[in-house]
Amino acid sequence: SIMSHKLKPLYRPEEITEEKDLIEKLNKIALSTKNLINYLEDTIEKLESVIVPVQKKLIHEELVQQFTILYNLQKTKLEQIKNKDFENLESNSKAIEKHENDMKIFSGKFLLSES
């Protein structure tokens, strides 16, 4: 079921933050990002396959949009890592942080709509 669909991280956060070798650290970040992209892609696919009652259509579309925005930001991040585009990676990371915060706000709104 979609509710039991959880992201399985490849590394604990400290395994990345405490990595001394910069190349290895970038590889771990890239692999973690790719893992997240696959999870988001799968989640979006599952959400788009759900048949939603008319009265919940707008909030459901917004939910799909929230995941799609994060998916696109993460894909950009992966490209920036691969291309060693660290200048833009920093601003994209801030955009990801902001969007994750927007998603937290949205999740409150979504949960209220479900109650």
Backbone as ProteinMPNN parsed JSONL, in Angstrom:
{"seq_chain_A": "SIMSHKLKPLYRPEEITEEKDLIEKLNKIALSTKNLINYLEDTIEKLESVIVPVQKKLIHEELVQQFTILYNLQKTKLEQIKNKDFENLESNSKAIEKHENDMKIFSGKFLLSES", "coords_chain_A": {"N_chain_A": [[0.835, -1.194, 0.0], [0.295, 2.341, -0.415], [0.678, 3.837, 1.88], [2.452, 2.379, 3.406], [4.744, 2.664, 2.096], [7.917, 3.51, 2.336], [10.886, 5.544, 2.495], [14.021, 4.093, 2.244], [16.915, 4.855, 3.594], [20.273, 4.943, 2.301], [22.514, 5.547, 3.731], [23.369, 6.498, 7.073], [22.802, 9.807, 8.336], [25.165, 10.826, 9.636], [27.137, 9.252, 8.524], [27.624, 10.421, 6.138], [28.106, 13.162, 6.754], [30.339, 12.951, 8.403], [32.252, 11.921, 6.75], [35.52, 12.015, 5.614], [36.968, 11.971, 3.213], [36.623, 13.782, 0.374], [35.811, 13.043, -2.258], [34.642, 10.559, -1.799], [32.623, 11.372, -0.075], [31.072, 12.96, -1.816], [30.294, 10.925, -3.574], [28.692, 9.368, -1.878], [26.683, 11.222, -1.304], [25.644, 11.581, -3.881], [24.716, 8.952, -4.436], [22.805, 8.672, -2.4], [21.068, 10.711, -3.137], [20.211, 9.773, -5.64], [18.885, 7.475, -4.797], [16.806, 8.682, -3.343], [15.542, 10.068, -5.439], [14.587, 7.897, -6.982], [12.78, 6.83, -5.131], [10.986, 9.017, -4.89], [10.033, 9.163, -7.517], [8.709, 6.706, -7.725], [6.789, 7.09, -5.71], [5.31, 9.272, -6.747], [4.289, 8.086, -9.055], [2.641, 6.109, -7.877], [0.856, 7.775, -6.461], [-0.348, 9.103, -8.603], [-1.793, 7.061, -9.699], [-3.87, 6.586, -8.045], [-7.355, 6.611, -7.499], [-9.281, 9.344, -6.924], [-11.755, 10.839, -4.835], [-14.024, 13.354, -6.011], [-14.275, 15.632, -4.32], [-11.832, 15.671, -3.085], [-9.983, 16.081, -4.981], [-8.483, 18.475, -5.63], [-6.719, 18.868, -3.4], [-5.324, 16.508, -3.561], [-4.077, 16.753, -6.06], [-2.408, 18.86, -5.429], [-0.772, 17.597, -3.575], [0.563, 15.709, -5.218], [1.898, 17.55, -6.816], [3.61, 18.751, -4.916], [5.398, 16.63, -4.348], [6.431, 16.302, -6.92], [7.793, 18.701, -7.416], [9.846, 18.495, -5.499], [11.081, 16.204, -6.468], [12.057, 17.137, -8.98], [13.856, 19.126, -8.09], [15.685, 17.498, -6.737], [16.655, 15.946, -8.85], [17.976, 17.91, -10.291], [19.915, 18.541, -8.389], [21.411, 16.136, -8.372], [22.469, 16.173, -10.983], [24.037, 18.488, -10.754], [25.911, 17.635, -8.878], [27.152, 15.573, -10.315], [28.258, 17.079, -12.384], [29.985, 18.629, -11.018], [29.176, 21.178, -10.266], [29.361, 23.199, -8.083], [28.778, 25.78, -7.31], [26.118, 26.381, -8.137], [24.918, 24.281, -6.876], [24.85, 24.844, -4.17], [22.896, 26.932, -3.966], [20.716, 25.524, -4.964], [20.476, 23.554, -3.028], [19.581, 25.102, -0.931], [17.097, 25.793, -1.976], [15.915, 23.286, -1.976], [15.805, 22.788, 0.781], [14.031, 24.846, 1.528], [11.764, 24.036, 0.096], [11.262, 21.557, 1.307], [10.477, 22.472, 3.786], [8.153, 23.841, 3.004], [6.706, 21.599, 2.276], [6.312, 20.395, 4.761], [4.569, 22.223, 5.939], [2.462, 21.983, 4.127], [1.781, 19.293, 4.635], [0.533, 19.435, 7.106], [-1.767, 20.856, 6.399], [-2.824, 18.996, 4.609], [-3.32, 16.793, 6.307], [-5.27, 17.932, 7.953], [-7.312, 18.191, 6.078], [-7.993, 15.573, 5.757], [-9.141, 14.858, 8.103]], "CA_chain_A": [[0.0, 0.0, 0.0], [1.056, 3.589, -0.528], [0.99, 4.332, 3.221], [3.59, 1.633, 3.957], [5.845, 2.974, 1.18], [8.842, 4.399, 3.045], [12.243, 5.684, 1.969], [15.062, 3.365, 2.979], [18.187, 5.552, 3.347], [21.463, 4.123, 2.064], [23.502, 5.902, 4.757], [22.918, 7.338, 8.184], [23.307, 11.17, 8.061], [26.541, 11.025, 10.101], [28.068, 8.558, 7.613], [27.945, 11.391, 5.082], [28.699, 14.381, 7.325], [31.651, 12.67, 9.004], [33.176, 11.396, 5.727], [36.658, 12.931, 5.426], [37.355, 11.954, 1.799], [35.645, 14.586, -0.367], [35.28, 12.264, -3.385], [33.762, 9.541, -1.203], [31.47, 12.108, 0.442], [30.247, 13.297, -2.987], [29.7, 9.672, -4.057], [27.608, 9.007, -0.947], [25.594, 12.191, -1.52], [25.057, 11.252, -5.187], [23.96, 7.695, -4.298], [21.639, 8.973, -1.559], [20.161, 11.529, -3.953], [19.636, 8.865, -6.642], [17.947, 6.651, -4.043], [15.651, 9.537, -3.061], [14.875, 10.313, -6.729], [13.836, 6.675, -7.303], [11.661, 6.773, -4.183], [10.016, 10.058, -5.265], [9.443, 8.752, -8.793], [7.788, 5.624, -7.384], [5.697, 7.688, -4.935], [4.501, 10.067, -7.681], [3.587, 7.104, -9.889], [1.58, 5.523, -7.048], [-0.149, 8.813, -6.194], [-1.077, 9.395, -9.846], [-2.649, 5.921, -10.044], [-4.977, 6.538, -7.084], [-8.614, 7.254, -7.907], [-9.591, 10.262, -5.829], [-13.101, 11.437, -4.879], [-14.054, 14.714, -6.571], [-14.063, 16.651, -3.279], [-10.425, 15.653, -2.641], [-9.138, 16.172, -6.17], [-7.548, 19.609, -5.563], [-5.661, 18.63, -2.411], [-4.533, 15.392, -4.091], [-3.227, 17.322, -7.116], [-1.381, 19.651, -4.751], [0.142, 16.604, -2.996], [1.394, 15.225, -6.33], [2.752, 18.683, -7.206], [4.655, 18.901, -3.889], [6.391, 15.583, -4.59], [7.04, 16.543, -8.23], [8.752, 19.798, -7.247], [11.008, 17.945, -4.797], [11.711, 15.285, -7.433], [12.81, 17.948, -9.953], [14.974, 19.745, -7.377], [16.67, 16.45, -6.452], [17.288, 15.59, -10.13], [18.916, 19.004, -10.559], [21.025, 18.346, -7.447], [22.235, 15.024, -8.85], [23.215, 16.677, -12.151], [25.035, 19.443, -10.272], [26.982, 16.845, -8.254], [27.871, 14.89, -11.401], [28.994, 18.083, -13.163], [30.788, 19.4, -10.057], [28.671, 22.554, -10.329], [29.158, 23.477, -6.667], [28.225, 27.122, -7.151], [24.658, 26.278, -8.216], [24.493, 23.245, -5.934], [24.552, 25.494, -2.887], [21.592, 27.607, -4.028], [19.699, 24.481, -5.144], [20.305, 22.92, -1.716], [18.718, 26.017, -0.162], [15.752, 25.651, -2.553], [15.414, 22.0, -1.479], [15.458, 23.013, 2.195], [12.81, 25.661, 1.554], [10.634, 23.228, -0.364], [10.964, 20.561, 2.345], [9.715, 23.207, 4.784], [6.82, 24.029, 2.402], [6.03, 20.296, 2.331], [5.876, 20.191, 6.154], [3.388, 23.075, 6.089], [1.409, 21.339, 3.341], [1.343, 18.044, 5.262], [-0.438, 19.835, 8.125], [-2.993, 21.19, 5.658], [-3.329, 17.726, 4.053], [-3.869, 16.008, 7.416], [-6.517, 18.594, 8.352], [-8.334, 17.885, 5.063], [-8.341, 14.154, 5.908], [-9.842, 14.609, 9.382]], "C_chain_A": [[0.876, 1.253, 0.0], [1.469, 4.115, 0.85], [2.191, 3.605, 3.836], [4.857, 1.85, 3.128], [6.772, 3.991, 1.846], [10.213, 4.409, 2.374], [13.21, 4.916, 2.858], [16.407, 4.027, 2.666], [19.352, 4.573, 3.154], [22.504, 4.331, 3.158], [22.807, 6.636, 5.889], [23.489, 8.733, 7.925], [24.766, 11.369, 8.472], [27.562, 10.298, 9.224], [28.482, 9.488, 6.461], [28.665, 12.601, 5.68], [30.094, 14.15, 7.883], [32.67, 12.099, 8.011], [34.265, 12.425, 5.45], [37.059, 13.066, 3.953], [36.271, 12.647, 0.972], [35.013, 13.815, -1.521], [34.274, 11.23, -2.875], [32.476, 10.188, -0.679], [30.516, 12.457, -0.706], [29.568, 12.055, -3.557], [28.529, 9.247, -3.185], [26.403, 9.934, -1.127], [24.878, 11.869, -2.833], [24.203, 9.985, -5.094], [22.695, 7.901, -3.469], [20.592, 9.765, -2.343], [19.466, 10.665, -4.992], [18.588, 7.96, -5.987], [16.655, 7.427, -3.755], [14.855, 9.809, -4.346], [14.029, 9.097, -7.117], [12.609, 6.532, -6.416], [10.567, 7.785, -4.574], [9.29, 9.694, -6.555], [8.372, 7.679, -8.558], [6.559, 6.163, -6.643], [4.749, 8.469, -5.848], [3.661, 9.139, -8.557], [2.405, 6.489, -9.123], [0.466, 6.533, -6.793], [-0.997, 9.099, -7.432], [-2.015, 8.254, -10.228], [-3.866, 5.802, -9.118], [-6.203, 7.247, -7.664], [-9.107, 8.047, -6.7], [-11.019, 10.779, -5.958], [-13.011, 12.902, -5.322], [-13.712, 15.772, -5.521], [-12.617, 16.693, -2.77], [-9.446, 15.838, -3.797], [-8.087, 17.285, -6.079], [-6.406, 19.361, -4.591], [-4.755, 17.484, -2.882], [-3.573, 15.889, -5.184], [-2.095, 18.135, -6.505], [-0.331, 18.725, -4.116], [1.106, 16.077, -4.065], [2.379, 16.316, -6.745], [3.902, 18.884, -6.208], [5.776, 17.877, -4.107], [7.137, 15.818, -5.902], [8.086, 17.655, -8.157], [10.017, 19.277, -6.566], [11.791, 17.0, -5.71], [12.592, 16.061, -8.419], [14.019, 18.632, -9.309], [16.075, 18.717, -7.107], [17.382, 16.004, -7.735], [18.326, 16.64, -10.516], [20.143, 18.855, -9.667], [21.963, 17.241, -7.933], [23.077, 15.444, -10.052], [24.332, 17.619, -11.716], [26.201, 18.723, -9.597], [27.828, 16.192, -9.343], [28.753, 15.858, -12.187], [29.916, 18.948, -12.297], [30.467, 20.901, -10.108], [28.314, 23.016, -8.911], [28.543, 24.843, -6.401], [26.696, 27.069, -7.142], [24.099, 25.239, -7.247], [24.096, 23.853, -4.594], [23.179, 26.167, -2.906], [20.454, 26.593, -4.231], [19.431, 23.767, -3.819], [19.418, 23.785, -0.822], [17.27, 25.928, -0.669], [15.113, 24.342, -2.081], [14.966, 22.141, -0.023], [14.153, 23.788, 2.324], [11.604, 24.829, 1.143], [10.262, 22.149, 0.658], [10.167, 21.209, 3.475], [8.284, 23.461, 4.284], [6.017, 22.729, 2.48], [5.538, 19.994, 3.748], [4.595, 20.979, 6.416], [2.206, 22.438, 5.356], [0.896, 20.078, 4.03], [0.345, 18.324, 6.387], [-1.792, 20.127, 7.501], [-3.648, 19.909, 5.126], [-3.978, 16.891, 5.155], [-5.178, 16.604, 7.911], [-7.636, 18.255, 7.363], [-8.815, 16.443, 5.175], [-9.151, 13.888, 7.17], [-11.305, 14.987, 9.326]], "O_chain_A": [[2.049, 1.21, 0.372], [2.503, 4.771, 0.973], [2.874, 4.162, 4.696], [5.91, 1.287, 3.427], [6.459, 5.179, 1.912], [10.638, 3.424, 1.771], [13.209, 5.076, 4.079], [16.979, 3.795, 1.6], [19.394, 3.51, 3.775], [23.276, 3.427, 3.478], [21.793, 7.305, 5.69], [24.569, 8.841, 7.344], [25.529, 12.008, 7.747], [28.729, 10.688, 9.184], [29.563, 9.342, 5.892], [29.709, 13.018, 5.176], [30.939, 15.045, 7.843], [33.812, 11.825, 8.38], [33.974, 13.567, 5.094], [37.442, 14.147, 3.505], [35.143, 12.163, 0.882], [33.807, 13.918, -1.744], [33.199, 11.053, -3.448], [31.386, 9.632, -0.818], [29.304, 12.274, -0.59], [28.411, 12.111, -3.974], [27.493, 8.816, -3.693], [25.255, 9.489, -1.106], [23.648, 11.884, -2.891], [23.089, 9.949, -5.617], [21.638, 7.365, -3.8], [19.391, 9.521, -2.225], [18.262, 10.804, -5.206], [17.529, 7.712, -6.564], [15.554, 6.897, -3.906], [13.624, 9.781, -4.329], [12.881, 9.25, -7.534], [11.533, 6.159, -6.883], [9.382, 7.455, -4.586], [8.081, 9.891, -6.672], [7.278, 7.741, -9.119], [5.431, 5.748, -6.912], [3.53, 8.343, -5.736], [2.473, 9.378, -8.771], [1.305, 6.366, -9.663], [-0.716, 6.204, -6.894], [-2.205, 9.312, -7.332], [-2.944, 8.462, -11.009], [-4.776, 5.014, -9.376], [-6.101, 8.33, -8.24], [-9.32, 7.505, -5.616], [-11.456, 11.12, -7.057], [-12.032, 13.59, -5.034], [-12.95, 16.699, -5.795], [-12.224, 17.647, -2.098], [-8.232, 15.76, -3.613], [-6.925, 17.061, -6.417], [-5.248, 19.617, -4.918], [-3.552, 17.499, -2.624], [-2.408, 15.494, -5.225], [-0.966, 18.11, -6.994], [0.859, 19.038, -4.123], [2.314, 16.009, -3.841], [3.552, 16.039, -6.995], [5.034, 19.155, -6.609], [6.957, 18.22, -4.056], [8.338, 15.562, -5.988], [9.147, 17.553, -8.773], [11.129, 19.578, -7.001], [13.022, 17.008, -5.713], [13.738, 15.683, -8.661], [15.086, 18.709, -9.918], [17.26, 19.027, -7.233], [18.579, 15.717, -7.709], [19.409, 16.312, -11.001], [21.274, 19.021, -10.124], [23.182, 17.407, -7.904], [24.259, 15.11, -10.132], [25.442, 17.558, -12.245], [27.349, 19.147, -9.725], [29.058, 16.246, -9.307], [29.856, 15.506, -12.605], [30.546, 19.883, -12.79], [31.348, 21.755, -10.01], [27.144, 23.199, -8.576], [27.868, 25.042, -5.391], [26.054, 27.636, -6.258], [22.937, 25.317, -6.848], [23.127, 23.426, -3.966], [22.388, 25.997, -1.978], [19.351, 26.791, -3.72], [18.29, 23.416, -3.522], [18.607, 23.269, -0.052], [16.33, 25.981, 0.125], [13.911, 24.295, -1.817], [13.891, 21.676, 0.356], [13.284, 23.438, 3.122], [10.547, 24.908, 1.768], [9.082, 21.861, 0.853], [9.285, 20.577, 4.056], [7.323, 23.316, 5.04], [4.81, 22.747, 2.718], [4.47, 19.405, 3.921], [3.657, 20.474, 7.033], [1.099, 22.36, 5.888], [-0.307, 19.818, 4.011], [-0.584, 17.545, 6.6], [-2.83, 19.701, 8.009], [-4.868, 19.756, 5.185], [-5.063, 16.343, 4.961], [-6.101, 15.866, 8.254], [-8.781, 18.054, 7.769], [-9.921, 16.123, 4.739], [-9.772, 12.834, 7.306], [-12.02, 14.837, 10.316]]}, "name": "protein", "num_of_chains": 1, "seq": "SIMSHKLKPLYRPEEITEEKDLIEKLNKIALSTKNLINYLEDTIEKLESVIVPVQKKLIHEELVQQFTILYNLQKTKLEQIKNKDFENLESNSKAIEKHENDMKIFSGKFLLSES"}
